[in-house]
Structures are given as C-alpha cells and as structure tokens.
C-alpha cells in the first residue's frame, strides 16, 4: 500500500472517530439509568436520547459540509494565487455577508420574509455575494490581466468598507431589529445555523463536483499562467469559474458556522506536508479530513469541557502560529 493511501486511511479513521466522539461521548460522561424499570420512563429516555443524537447529527453534518467547502476552496484559491499562505477569507466574504444581512434588515425590516425565512434569506444573501464577486472579477481581473494579487488588495479594502457600512446602518436601525441581526450574524461553531442544511448539502455536492471536474486543469495551473496556457489550459476561464464557486462556497460556510479564517490554511498546508504531492484530488481528500477532525473533534472537546473557550479561538491561535512558521519557512527558501 502506498504511503499516500495509508495517510488518507489514517485520516479517515481519525475523522470517523471524531464524529463518533462528538455524537456519543456525552452518554459516557452523563450519569443516567439506561434501563429503567418503568416503561413510560424508558420510552421518554429513549426519545430524549434520540432527540439529542438527531440534533448532534445535524450539527455534525453542518460542520462536515463547512469543513469540505473551506478546505476545497482554500486549496483551489492557493493554486490560483500561487501562494500557500492565502485563503479566500482575505477577499472579505465574511464582511460582505454581515453587510448583506444588515442591509436586508435595514431595508426590509426584521419581520419580513426575506429575513425570517432561512431559505429566502440564504438565497438573497448568497446571490448578492456571488454577484458582488462576479462584478469584482469582471472589473478587476479583466482590466488588470488576471492580477489576482490586486484582487486581494481590493478585497481587503472592500472588506473594511463593508464593515464600516454595516456599522453605520446598525447604529441607525431599531434596537430590537439590531438585536435580531446580531443573533443571525454572530454565527459560530457553538451557535450553528443548521436551518439551511437541506439546501447546503446539495449545493456543497454541486460545488465539489464542479471543482473535482477541473482538478486536472488545476494541477497544470500550479505551473503558472504562462506555462498552463502554453499547455492548452484556458487559464482565465478556469480561474473565473473557480472564483465564482469559491464565492458560493464561502457564503454557505459563513452562513452556517461563521468565518474561520485559518482553518483552510492549516488543513491545506498540513495535507501538503503529509502527502508531499501536487495533485489536487488527494490533497482535497486529505485537507477535507483534516478540517473535519479540527472542527468536529475540537467542538466535541470544547463541549465536554464546559465551553471554557471556542474552537474558533483555538483554530485561529494554531493557524496564526502556523502562518508565521510558513512565512519564515518560505523566506528561508
């Protein structure tokens, strides 16, 4: 068995154990009578256990979907930028999400169907985010010869402007609507928005399928634009399509578990170090499994220790330190 396959199988087993840990570890640490003599009490207990596992199962599904989207888009984004320390969050998708939600409440009120209905809200927010992304790509990339670094700079400026606009709108809106908005926009792993899971899963499958179809082209694109173009890859077309999928994927993950800036950085680079491979398909599998382990096991550990901190804080701490290490390593190289 190849070394790569052994690593992938090991990561898969650890990811599965992480899911089982999150689903069932509370049964070990919570004292209760598993087989009560009273039939009614036994029925209530079975129903309670089923409800808990069902709720945790939906949460696991949301975390898995978000982990796969974050890792796959980070992998492709690093290929497009030719840089291992960049992630899609630098374009400011999380800030755009907050601004879109603020604008919906400000112009339609918190009692409108556009805001209250989870699916309508997600459809409007994701559509606007994709349209903004397409507008950015059209105005910036085509006029600057596909200079994606310039796109990142514009994205960082746009992120700052979006946050400022959202803050301004929040200061002049009704206090009750502001409180409702805060609940929706302060989404995190501990406060997941699982109401859109039924639409997030098929969208995730669609995005992953479309990216996997292009993995061979992305393998060639790692050589750079001029070499890829010389080998017959339509570089600009592939890049624009990938950026649209990235925008949609980031809108899904941000809407469900909030922004996690460094998760993609950790997962993709750890996968590269483990596999020592340039091919996108094995890197996609490995980075997705690493992301699942970080989110699911981390959240389970945090929950069982009484929520002393959050998984996002731990991921950002590890990711920040790892980013510094990568910068120093690349500088030495």
BARO-214331 format. One record per residue (C-alpha): residue number from 1; z, x, y. Coordinates in steps of 0.5 Angstrom, whole numbers, m for minus. Layout:
<pavo><k>NUM</k><pz>Z</pz><px>X</px><py>Y</py></pavo>
...
***
This chain:
<pavo><k>1</k><pz>0</pz><px>0</px><py>0</py></pavo>
<pavo><k>2</k><pz>m2</pz><px>3</px><py>7</py></pavo>
<pavo><k>3</k><pz>3</pz><px>5</px><py>12</py></pavo>
<pavo><k>4</k><pz>1</pz><px>m1</px><py>17</py></pavo>
<pavo><k>5</k><pz>2</pz><px>m6</px><py>12</py></pavo>
<pavo><k>6</k><pz>9</pz><px>m4</px><py>10</py></pavo>
<pavo><k>7</k><pz>11</pz><px>m4</px><py>17</py></pavo>
<pavo><k>8</k><pz>8</pz><px>m11</px><py>18</py></pavo>
<pavo><k>9</k><pz>11</pz><px>m14</px><py>12</py></pavo>
<pavo><k>10</k><pz>18</pz><px>m11</px><py>14</py></pavo>
<pavo><k>11</k><pz>17</pz><px>m14</px><py>21</py></pavo>
<pavo><k>12</k><pz>15</pz><px>m21</px><py>18</py></pavo>
<pavo><k>13</k><pz>21</pz><px>m21</px><py>13</py></pavo>
<pavo><k>14</k><pz>26</pz><px>m19</px><py>19</py></pavo>
<pavo><k>15</k><pz>23</pz><px>m24</px><py>24</py></pavo>
<pavo><k>16</k><pz>24</pz><px>m30</px><py>18</py></pavo>
<pavo><k>17</k><pz>31</pz><px>m27</px><py>17</py></pavo>
<pavo><k>18</k><pz>32</pz><px>m28</px><py>25</py></pavo>
<pavo><k>19</k><pz>29</pz><px>m35</px><py>24</py></pavo>
<pavo><k>20</k><pz>34</pz><px>m37</px><py>19</py></pavo>
<pavo><k>21</k><pz>40</pz><px>m34</px><py>22</py></pavo>
<pavo><k>22</k><pz>38</pz><px>m38</px><py>28</py></pavo>
<pavo><k>23</k><pz>38</pz><px>m44</px><py>24</py></pavo>
<pavo><k>24</k><pz>44</pz><px>m44</px><py>19</py></pavo>
<pavo><k>25</k><pz>49</pz><px>m38</px><py>22</py></pavo>
<pavo><k>26</k><pz>53</pz><px>m44</px><py>25</py></pavo>
<pavo><k>27</k><pz>54</pz><px>m47</px><py>19</py></pavo>
<pavo><k>28</k><pz>58</pz><px>m41</px><py>16</py></pavo>
<pavo><k>29</k><pz>62</pz><px>m40</px><py>23</py></pavo>
<pavo><k>30</k><pz>64</pz><px>m47</px><py>24</py></pavo>
<pavo><k>31</k><pz>69</pz><px>m50</px><py>19</py></pavo>
<pavo><k>32</k><pz>68</pz><px>m57</px><py>16</py></pavo>
<pavo><k>33</k><pz>68</pz><px>m60</px><py>10</py></pavo>
<pavo><k>34</k><pz>61</pz><px>m60</px><py>6</py></pavo>
<pavo><k>35</k><pz>63</pz><px>m65</px><py>1</py></pavo>
<pavo><k>36</k><pz>68</pz><px>m71</px><py>4</py></pavo>
<pavo><k>37</k><pz>70</pz><px>m76</px><py>m1</py></pavo>
<pavo><k>38</k><pz>69</pz><px>m82</px><py>4</py></pavo>
<pavo><k>39</k><pz>61</pz><px>m84</px><py>3</py></pavo>
<pavo><k>40</k><pz>61</pz><px>m86</px><py>10</py></pavo>
<pavo><k>41</k><pz>64</pz><px>m80</px><py>13</py></pavo>
<pavo><k>42</k><pz>59</pz><px>m76</px><py>8</py></pavo>
<pavo><k>43</k><pz>53</pz><px>m80</px><py>11</py></pavo>
<pavo><k>44</k><pz>55</pz><px>m78</px><py>18</py></pavo>
<pavo><k>45</k><pz>56</pz><px>m71</px><py>17</py></pavo>
<pavo><k>46</k><pz>49</pz><px>m70</px><py>13</py></pavo>
<pavo><k>47</k><pz>46</pz><px>m74</px><py>19</py></pavo>
<pavo><k>48</k><pz>49</pz><px>m69</px><py>24</py></pavo>
<pavo><k>49</k><pz>47</pz><px>m63</px><py>20</py></pavo>
<pavo><k>50</k><pz>40</pz><px>m66</px><py>20</py></pavo>
<pavo><k>51</k><pz>40</pz><px>m67</px><py>28</py></pavo>
<pavo><k>52</k><pz>43</pz><px>m60</px><py>29</py></pavo>
<pavo><k>53</k><pz>38</pz><px>m57</px><py>25</py></pavo>
<pavo><k>54</k><pz>32</pz><px>m61</px><py>27</py></pavo>
<pavo><k>55</k><pz>34</pz><px>m59</px><py>35</py></pavo>
<pavo><k>56</k><pz>34</pz><px>m52</px><py>33</py></pavo>
<pavo><k>57</k><pz>28</pz><px>m52</px><py>29</py></pavo>
<pavo><k>58</k><pz>24</pz><px>m55</px><py>35</py></pavo>
<pavo><k>59</k><pz>27</pz><px>m49</px><py>39</py></pavo>
<pavo><k>60</k><pz>25</pz><px>m44</px><py>34</py></pavo>
<pavo><k>61</k><pz>18</pz><px>m47</px><py>35</py></pavo>
<pavo><k>62</k><pz>18</pz><px>m46</px><py>42</py></pavo>
<pavo><k>63</k><pz>21</pz><px>m39</px><py>42</py></pavo>
<pavo><k>64</k><pz>15</pz><px>m37</px><py>37</py></pavo>
<pavo><k>65</k><pz>10</pz><px>m40</px><py>41</py></pavo>
<pavo><k>66</k><pz>12</pz><px>m37</px><py>47</py></pavo>
<pavo><k>67</k><pz>13</pz><px>m30</px><py>44</py></pavo>
<pavo><k>68</k><pz>6</pz><px>m30</px><py>41</py></pavo>
<pavo><k>69</k><pz>3</pz><px>m32</px><py>47</py></pavo>
<pavo><k>70</k><pz>7</pz><px>m27</px><py>51</py></pavo>
<pavo><k>71</k><pz>5</pz><px>m21</px><py>46</py></pavo>
<pavo><k>72</k><pz>m2</pz><px>m23</px><py>45</py></pavo>
<pavo><k>73</k><pz>m4</pz><px>m24</px><py>53</py></pavo>
<pavo><k>74</k><pz>0</pz><px>m17</px><py>54</py></pavo>
<pavo><k>75</k><pz>m4</pz><px>m14</px><py>49</py></pavo>
<pavo><k>76</k><pz>m10</pz><px>m16</px><py>52</py></pavo>
<pavo><k>77</k><pz>m8</pz><px>m15</px><py>59</py></pavo>
<pavo><k>78</k><pz>m6</pz><px>m8</px><py>58</py></pavo>
<pavo><k>79</k><pz>m13</pz><px>m7</px><py>55</py></pavo>
<pavo><k>80</k><pz>m17</pz><px>m10</px><py>61</py></pavo>
<pavo><k>81</k><pz>m12</pz><px>m6</px><py>66</py></pavo>
<pavo><k>82</k><pz>m13</pz><px>1</px><py>61</py></pavo>
<pavo><k>83</k><pz>m5</pz><px>1</px><py>63</py></pavo>
<pavo><k>84</k><pz>1</pz><px>1</px><py>58</py></pavo>
<pavo><k>85</k><pz>6</pz><px>m1</px><py>63</py></pavo>
<pavo><k>86</k><pz>3</pz><px>m7</px><py>66</py></pavo>
<pavo><k>87</k><pz>4</pz><px>m14</px><py>64</py></pavo>
<pavo><k>88</k><pz>1</pz><px>m21</px><py>66</py></pavo>
<pavo><k>89</k><pz>7</pz><px>m23</px><py>70</py></pavo>
<pavo><k>90</k><pz>5</pz><px>m18</px><py>75</py></pavo>
<pavo><k>91</k><pz>0</pz><px>m22</px><py>78</py></pavo>
<pavo><k>92</k><pz>5</pz><px>m27</px><py>79</py></pavo>
<pavo><k>93</k><pz>4</pz><px>m33</px><py>75</py></pavo>
<pavo><k>94</k><pz>12</pz><px>m35</px><py>75</py></pavo>
<pavo><k>95</k><pz>12</pz><px>m35</px><py>82</py></pavo>
<pavo><k>96</k><pz>6</pz><px>m40</px><py>82</py></pavo>
<pavo><k>97</k><pz>9</pz><px>m44</px><py>77</py></pavo>
<pavo><k>98</k><pz>15</pz><px>m45</px><py>81</py></pavo>
<pavo><k>99</k><pz>11</pz><px>m47</px><py>88</py></pavo>
<pavo><k>100</k><pz>6</pz><px>m52</px><py>84</py></pavo>
<pavo><k>101</k><pz>13</pz><px>m55</px><py>82</py></pavo>
<pavo><k>102</k><pz>16</pz><px>m55</px><py>89</py></pavo>
<pavo><k>103</k><pz>9</pz><px>m58</px><py>91</py></pavo>
<pavo><k>104</k><pz>9</pz><px>m64</px><py>86</py></pavo>
<pavo><k>105</k><pz>16</pz><px>m66</px><py>88</py></pavo>
<pavo><k>106</k><pz>15</pz><px>m65</px><py>96</py></pavo>
<pavo><k>107</k><pz>8</pz><px>m69</px><py>96</py></pavo>
<pavo><k>108</k><pz>9</pz><px>m74</px><py>90</py></pavo>
<pavo><k>109</k><pz>17</pz><px>m74</px><py>90</py></pavo>
<pavo><k>110</k><pz>21</pz><px>m73</px><py>84</py></pavo>
<pavo><k>111</k><pz>21</pz><px>m80</px><py>82</py></pavo>
<pavo><k>112</k><pz>13</pz><px>m80</px><py>81</py></pavo>
<pavo><k>113</k><pz>10</pz><px>m80</px><py>74</py></pavo>
<pavo><k>114</k><pz>6</pz><px>m73</px><py>76</py></pavo>
<pavo><k>115</k><pz>13</pz><px>m70</px><py>76</py></pavo>
<pavo><k>116</k><pz>17</pz><px>m74</px><py>71</py></pavo>
<pavo><k>117</k><pz>12</pz><px>m75</px><py>65</py></pavo>
<pavo><k>118</k><pz>13</pz><px>m68</px><py>62</py></pavo>
<pavo><k>119</k><pz>5</pz><px>m68</px><py>59</py></pavo>
<pavo><k>120</k><pz>2</pz><px>m70</px><py>66</py></pavo>
<pavo><k>121</k><pz>7</pz><px>m65</px><py>70</py></pavo>
<pavo><k>122</k><pz>5</pz><px>m60</px><py>65</py></pavo>
<pavo><k>123</k><pz>m3</pz><px>m62</px><py>65</py></pavo>
<pavo><k>124</k><pz>m3</pz><px>m62</px><py>73</py></pavo>
<pavo><k>125</k><pz>1</pz><px>m55</px><py>73</py></pavo>
<pavo><k>126</k><pz>m3</pz><px>m51</px><py>68</py></pavo>
<pavo><k>127</k><pz>m9</pz><px>m54</px><py>71</py></pavo>
<pavo><k>128</k><pz>m8</pz><px>m52</px><py>78</py></pavo>
<pavo><k>129</k><pz>m5</pz><px>m45</px><py>75</py></pavo>
<pavo><k>130</k><pz>m12</pz><px>m44</px><py>72</py></pavo>
<pavo><k>131</k><pz>m16</pz><px>m46</px><py>78</py></pavo>
<pavo><k>132</k><pz>m12</pz><px>m41</px><py>82</py></pavo>
<pavo><k>133</k><pz>m13</pz><px>m36</px><py>77</py></pavo>
<pavo><k>134</k><pz>m21</pz><px>m37</px><py>77</py></pavo>
<pavo><k>135</k><pz>m21</pz><px>m37</px><py>85</py></pavo>
<pavo><k>136</k><pz>m17</pz><px>m30</px><py>85</py></pavo>
<pavo><k>137</k><pz>m22</pz><px>m27</px><py>80</py></pavo>
<pavo><k>138</k><pz>m28</pz><px>m30</px><py>83</py></pavo>
<pavo><k>139</k><pz>m26</pz><px>m28</px><py>90</py></pavo>
<pavo><k>140</k><pz>m23</pz><px>m21</px><py>88</py></pavo>
<pavo><k>141</k><pz>m27</pz><px>m18</px><py>82</py></pavo>
<pavo><k>142</k><pz>m34</pz><px>m20</px><py>83</py></pavo>
<pavo><k>143</k><pz>m33</pz><px>m17</px><py>90</py></pavo>
<pavo><k>144</k><pz>m30</pz><px>m11</px><py>88</py></pavo>
<pavo><k>145</k><pz>m34</pz><px>m9</px><py>82</py></pavo>
<pavo><k>146</k><pz>m29</pz><px>m12</px><py>77</py></pavo>
<pavo><k>147</k><pz>m23</pz><px>m7</px><py>80</py></pavo>
<pavo><k>148</k><pz>m17</pz><px>m11</px><py>76</py></pavo>
<pavo><k>149</k><pz>m12</pz><px>m6</px><py>80</py></pavo>
<pavo><k>150</k><pz>m14</pz><px>m9</px><py>86</py></pavo>
<pavo><k>151</k><pz>m13</pz><px>m16</px><py>83</py></pavo>
<pavo><k>152</k><pz>m6</pz><px>m14</px><py>81</py></pavo>
<pavo><k>153</k><pz>m4</pz><px>m12</px><py>88</py></pavo>
<pavo><k>154</k><pz>m7</pz><px>m18</px><py>91</py></pavo>
<pavo><k>155</k><pz>m3</pz><px>m22</px><py>85</py></pavo>
<pavo><k>156</k><pz>3</pz><px>m19</px><py>88</py></pavo>
<pavo><k>157</k><pz>2</pz><px>m21</px><py>95</py></pavo>
<pavo><k>158</k><pz>1</pz><px>m28</px><py>92</py></pavo>
<pavo><k>159</k><pz>7</pz><px>m28</px><py>89</py></pavo>
<pavo><k>160</k><pz>11</pz><px>m26</px><py>95</py></pavo>
<pavo><k>161</k><pz>7</pz><px>m31</px><py>99</py></pavo>
<pavo><k>162</k><pz>8</pz><px>m37</px><py>93</py></pavo>
<pavo><k>163</k><pz>16</pz><px>m35</px><py>93</py></pavo>
<pavo><k>164</k><pz>16</pz><px>m36</px><py>101</py></pavo>
<pavo><k>165</k><pz>12</pz><px>m42</px><py>101</py></pavo>
<pavo><k>166</k><pz>17</pz><px>m45</px><py>95</py></pavo>
<pavo><k>167</k><pz>23</pz><px>m43</px><py>99</py></pavo>
<pavo><k>168</k><pz>20</pz><px>m47</px><py>105</py></pavo>
<pavo><k>169</k><pz>19</pz><px>m53</px><py>102</py></pavo>
<pavo><k>170</k><pz>25</pz><px>m53</px><py>98</py></pavo>
<pavo><k>171</k><pz>29</pz><px>m53</px><py>105</py></pavo>
<pavo><k>172</k><pz>26</pz><px>m59</px><py>108</py></pavo>
<pavo><k>173</k><pz>26</pz><px>m63</px><py>102</py></pavo>
<pavo><k>174</k><pz>31</pz><px>m69</px><py>100</py></pavo>
<pavo><k>175</k><pz>37</pz><px>m65</px><py>97</py></pavo>
<pavo><k>176</k><pz>37</pz><px>m70</px><py>91</py></pavo>
<pavo><k>177</k><pz>30</pz><px>m68</px><py>89</py></pavo>
<pavo><k>178</k><pz>32</pz><px>m61</px><py>90</py></pavo>
<pavo><k>179</k><pz>37</pz><px>m61</px><py>85</py></pavo>
<pavo><k>180</k><pz>32</pz><px>m64</px><py>80</py></pavo>
<pavo><k>181</k><pz>27</pz><px>m59</px><py>82</py></pavo>
<pavo><k>182</k><pz>32</pz><px>m54</px><py>81</py></pavo>
<pavo><k>183</k><pz>33</pz><px>m56</px><py>74</py></pavo>
<pavo><k>184</k><pz>26</pz><px>m56</px><py>72</py></pavo>
<pavo><k>185</k><pz>24</pz><px>m49</px><py>75</py></pavo>
<pavo><k>186</k><pz>30</pz><px>m46</px><py>72</py></pavo>
<pavo><k>187</k><pz>28</pz><px>m46</px><py>65</py></pavo>
<pavo><k>188</k><pz>30</pz><px>m40</px><py>61</py></pavo>
<pavo><k>189</k><pz>31</pz><px>m39</px><py>53</py></pavo>
<pavo><k>190</k><pz>38</pz><px>m42</px><py>54</py></pavo>
<pavo><k>191</k><pz>35</pz><px>m48</px><py>57</py></pavo>
<pavo><k>192</k><pz>28</pz><px>m49</px><py>54</py></pavo>
<pavo><k>193</k><pz>24</pz><px>m54</px><py>56</py></pavo>
<pavo><k>194</k><pz>22</pz><px>m57</px><py>49</py></pavo>
<pavo><k>195</k><pz>19</pz><px>m64</px><py>51</py></pavo>
<pavo><k>196</k><pz>12</pz><px>m61</px><py>52</py></pavo>
<pavo><k>197</k><pz>12</pz><px>m57</px><py>45</py></pavo>
<pavo><k>198</k><pz>7</pz><px>m62</px><py>42</py></pavo>
<pavo><k>199</k><pz>2</pz><px>m60</px><py>47</py></pavo>
<pavo><k>200</k><pz>4</pz><px>m53</px><py>47</py></pavo>
<pavo><k>201</k><pz>3</pz><px>m52</px><py>39</py></pavo>
<pavo><k>202</k><pz>m5</pz><px>m54</px><py>39</py></pavo>
<pavo><k>203</k><pz>m6</pz><px>m50</px><py>46</py></pavo>
<pavo><k>204</k><pz>m3</pz><px>m44</px><py>43</py></pavo>
<pavo><k>205</k><pz>m7</pz><px>m44</px><py>37</py></pavo>
<pavo><k>206</k><pz>m13</pz><px>m45</px><py>41</py></pavo>
<pavo><k>207</k><pz>m12</pz><px>m39</px><py>46</py></pavo>
<pavo><k>208</k><pz>m10</pz><px>m35</px><py>40</py></pavo>
<pavo><k>209</k><pz>m16</pz><px>m37</px><py>36</py></pavo>
<pavo><k>210</k><pz>m21</pz><px>m35</px><py>42</py></pavo>
<pavo><k>211</k><pz>m17</pz><px>m28</px><py>43</py></pavo>
<pavo><k>212</k><pz>m18</pz><px>m26</px><py>36</py></pavo>
<pavo><k>213</k><pz>m25</pz><px>m28</px><py>36</py></pavo>
<pavo><k>214</k><pz>m26</pz><px>m23</px><py>41</py></pavo>
<pavo><k>215</k><pz>m21</pz><px>m17</px><py>38</py></pavo>
<pavo><k>216</k><pz>m27</pz><px>m13</px><py>36</py></pavo>
<pavo><k>217</k><pz>m30</pz><px>m13</px><py>43</py></pavo>
<pavo><k>218</k><pz>m23</pz><px>m11</px><py>46</py></pavo>
<pavo><k>219</k><pz>m23</pz><px>m6</px><py>41</py></pavo>
<pavo><k>220</k><pz>m29</pz><px>m3</px><py>44</py></pavo>
<pavo><k>221</k><pz>m27</pz><px>m4</px><py>51</py></pavo>
<pavo><k>222</k><pz>m21</pz><px>0</px><py>50</py></pavo>
<pavo><k>223</k><pz>m26</pz><px>6</px><py>51</py></pavo>
<pavo><k>224</k><pz>m27</pz><px>4</px><py>59</py></pavo>
<pavo><k>225</k><pz>m32</pz><px>m1</px><py>62</py></pavo>
<pavo><k>226</k><pz>m38</pz><px>4</px><py>62</py></pavo>
<pavo><k>227</k><pz>m37</pz><px>6</px><py>55</py></pavo>
<pavo><k>228</k><pz>m36</pz><px>m1</px><py>53</py></pavo>
<pavo><k>229</k><pz>m42</pz><px>m3</px><py>57</py></pavo>
<pavo><k>230</k><pz>m47</pz><px>2</px><py>54</py></pavo>
<pavo><k>231</k><pz>m45</pz><px>0</px><py>47</py></pavo>
<pavo><k>232</k><pz>m47</pz><px>m7</px><py>48</py></pavo>
<pavo><k>233</k><pz>m41</pz><px>m11</px><py>51</py></pavo>
<pavo><k>234</k><pz>m41</pz><px>m16</px><py>56</py></pavo>
<pavo><k>235</k><pz>m35</pz><px>m13</px><py>60</py></pavo>
<pavo><k>236</k><pz>m35</pz><px>m17</px><py>66</py></pavo>
<pavo><k>237</k><pz>m36</pz><px>m24</px><py>62</py></pavo>
<pavo><k>238</k><pz>m31</pz><px>m22</px><py>57</py></pavo>
<pavo><k>239</k><pz>m26</pz><px>m20</px><py>62</py></pavo>
<pavo><k>240</k><pz>m26</pz><px>m26</px><py>66</py></pavo>
<pavo><k>241</k><pz>m26</pz><px>m30</px><py>60</py></pavo>
<pavo><k>242</k><pz>m19</pz><px>m27</px><py>57</py></pavo>
<pavo><k>243</k><pz>m16</pz><px>m27</px><py>64</py></pavo>
<pavo><k>244</k><pz>m17</pz><px>m35</px><py>64</py></pavo>
<pavo><k>245</k><pz>m14</pz><px>m35</px><py>57</py></pavo>
<pavo><k>246</k><pz>m8</pz><px>m31</px><py>60</py></pavo>
<pavo><k>247</k><pz>m7</pz><px>m36</px><py>66</py></pavo>
<pavo><k>248</k><pz>m7</pz><px>m42</px><py>61</py></pavo>
<pavo><k>249</k><pz>m2</pz><px>m38</px><py>56</py></pavo>
<pavo><k>250</k><pz>3</pz><px>m36</px><py>62</py></pavo>
<pavo><k>251</k><pz>3</pz><px>m43</px><py>64</py></pavo>
<pavo><k>252</k><pz>5</pz><px>m45</px><py>57</py></pavo>
<pavo><k>253</k><pz>10</pz><px>m40</px><py>56</py></pavo>
<pavo><k>254</k><pz>13</pz><px>m40</px><py>63</py></pavo>
<pavo><k>255</k><pz>14</pz><px>m48</px><py>63</py></pavo>
<pavo><k>256</k><pz>18</pz><px>m48</px><py>56</py></pavo>
<pavo><k>257</k><pz>22</pz><px>m41</px><py>57</py></pavo>
<pavo><k>258</k><pz>21</pz><px>m39</px><py>64</py></pavo>
<pavo><k>259</k><pz>19</pz><px>m32</px><py>66</py></pavo>
<pavo><k>260</k><pz>21</pz><px>m26</px><py>61</py></pavo>
<pavo><k>261</k><pz>17</pz><px>m20</px><py>65</py></pavo>
<pavo><k>262</k><pz>19</pz><px>m14</px><py>60</py></pavo>
<pavo><k>263</k><pz>18</pz><px>m18</px><py>53</py></pavo>
<pavo><k>264</k><pz>11</pz><px>m17</px><py>53</py></pavo>
<pavo><k>265</k><pz>12</pz><px>m9</px><py>55</py></pavo>
<pavo><k>266</k><pz>17</pz><px>m8</px><py>50</py></pavo>
<pavo><k>267</k><pz>13</pz><px>m12</px><py>44</py></pavo>
<pavo><k>268</k><pz>6</pz><px>m9</px><py>45</py></pavo>
<pavo><k>269</k><pz>8</pz><px>m2</px><py>46</py></pavo>
<pavo><k>270</k><pz>13</pz><px>m2</px><py>40</py></pavo>
<pavo><k>271</k><pz>7</pz><px>m4</px><py>36</py></pavo>
<pavo><k>272</k><pz>3</pz><px>1</px><py>38</py></pavo>
<pavo><k>273</k><pz>8</pz><px>7</px><py>37</py></pavo>
<pavo><k>274</k><pz>10</pz><px>4</px><py>30</py></pavo>
<pavo><k>275</k><pz>2</pz><px>3</px><py>28</py></pavo>
<pavo><k>276</k><pz>m1</pz><px>8</px><py>31</py></pavo>
<pavo><k>277</k><pz>m7</pz><px>4</px><py>32</py></pavo>
<pavo><k>278</k><pz>m12</pz><px>2</px><py>37</py></pavo>
<pavo><k>279</k><pz>m15</pz><px>m4</px><py>33</py></pavo>
<pavo><k>280</k><pz>m12</pz><px>m11</px><py>37</py></pavo>
<pavo><k>281</k><pz>m11</pz><px>m15</px><py>30</py></pavo>
<pavo><k>282</k><pz>m6</pz><px>m11</px><py>27</py></pavo>
<pavo><k>283</k><pz>m3</pz><px>m10</px><py>34</py></pavo>
<pavo><k>284</k><pz>m3</pz><px>m17</px><py>35</py></pavo>
<pavo><k>285</k><pz>1</pz><px>m19</px><py>29</py></pavo>
<pavo><k>286</k><pz>6</pz><px>m13</px><py>30</py></pavo>
<pavo><k>287</k><pz>7</pz><px>m15</px><py>37</py></pavo>
<pavo><k>288</k><pz>8</pz><px>m22</px><py>36</py></pavo>
<pavo><k>289</k><pz>13</pz><px>m21</px><py>30</py></pavo>
<pavo><k>290</k><pz>17</pz><px>m16</px><py>35</py></pavo>
<pavo><k>291</k><pz>17</pz><px>m21</px><py>40</py></pavo>
<pavo><k>292</k><pz>20</pz><px>m27</px><py>35</py></pavo>
<pavo><k>293</k><pz>25</pz><px>m22</px><py>33</py></pavo>
<pavo><k>294</k><pz>27</pz><px>m20</px><py>40</py></pavo>
<pavo><k>295</k><pz>27</pz><px>m28</px><py>42</py></pavo>
<pavo><k>296</k><pz>30</pz><px>m31</px><py>36</py></pavo>
<pavo><k>297</k><pz>35</pz><px>m26</px><py>34</py></pavo>
<pavo><k>298</k><pz>37</pz><px>m25</px><py>41</py></pavo>
<pavo><k>299</k><pz>38</pz><px>m32</px><py>42</py></pavo>
<pavo><k>300</k><pz>42</pz><px>m33</px><py>36</py></pavo>
<pavo><k>301</k><pz>47</pz><px>m27</px><py>37</py></pavo>
<pavo><k>302</k><pz>48</pz><px>m30</px><py>44</py></pavo>
<pavo><k>303</k><pz>49</pz><px>m37</px><py>42</py></pavo>
<pavo><k>304</k><pz>54</pz><px>m35</px><py>36</py></pavo>
<pavo><k>305</k><pz>58</pz><px>m30</px><py>41</py></pavo>
<pavo><k>306</k><pz>59</pz><px>m36</px><py>46</py></pavo>
<pavo><k>307</k><pz>54</pz><px>m34</px><py>51</py></pavo>
<pavo><k>308</k><pz>57</pz><px>m28</px><py>54</py></pavo>
<pavo><k>309</k><pz>50</pz><px>m27</px><py>57</py></pavo>
<pavo><k>310</k><pz>43</pz><px>m29</px><py>56</py></pavo>
<pavo><k>311</k><pz>37</pz><px>m26</px><py>52</py></pavo>
<pavo><k>312</k><pz>33</pz><px>m25</px><py>59</py></pavo>
<pavo><k>313</k><pz>38</pz><px>m20</px><py>61</py></pavo>
<pavo><k>314</k><pz>38</pz><px>m16</px><py>55</py></pavo>
<pavo><k>315</k><pz>31</pz><px>m16</px><py>55</py></pavo>
<pavo><k>316</k><pz>30</pz><px>m14</px><py>62</py></pavo>
<pavo><k>317</k><pz>35</pz><px>m9</px><py>61</py></pavo>
<pavo><k>318</k><pz>32</pz><px>m6</px><py>55</py></pavo>
<pavo><k>319</k><pz>25</pz><px>m7</px><py>58</py></pavo>
<pavo><k>320</k><pz>27</pz><px>m3</px><py>65</py></pavo>
<pavo><k>321</k><pz>29</pz><px>3</px><py>61</py></pavo>
<pavo><k>322</k><pz>23</pz><px>3</px><py>56</py></pavo>
<pavo><k>323</k><pz>18</pz><px>2</px><py>62</py></pavo>
<pavo><k>324</k><pz>22</pz><px>8</px><py>65</py></pavo>
<pavo><k>325</k><pz>21</pz><px>12</px><py>59</py></pavo>
<pavo><k>326</k><pz>14</pz><px>10</px><py>58</py></pavo>
<pavo><k>327</k><pz>12</pz><px>12</px><py>66</py></pavo>
<pavo><k>328</k><pz>16</pz><px>19</px><py>64</py></pavo>
<pavo><k>329</k><pz>12</pz><px>20</px><py>58</py></pavo>
<pavo><k>330</k><pz>5</pz><px>18</px><py>61</py></pavo>
<pavo><k>331</k><pz>7</pz><px>23</px><py>67</py></pavo>
<pavo><k>332</k><pz>8</pz><px>29</px><py>62</py></pavo>
<pavo><k>333</k><pz>2</pz><px>27</px><py>58</py></pavo>
***
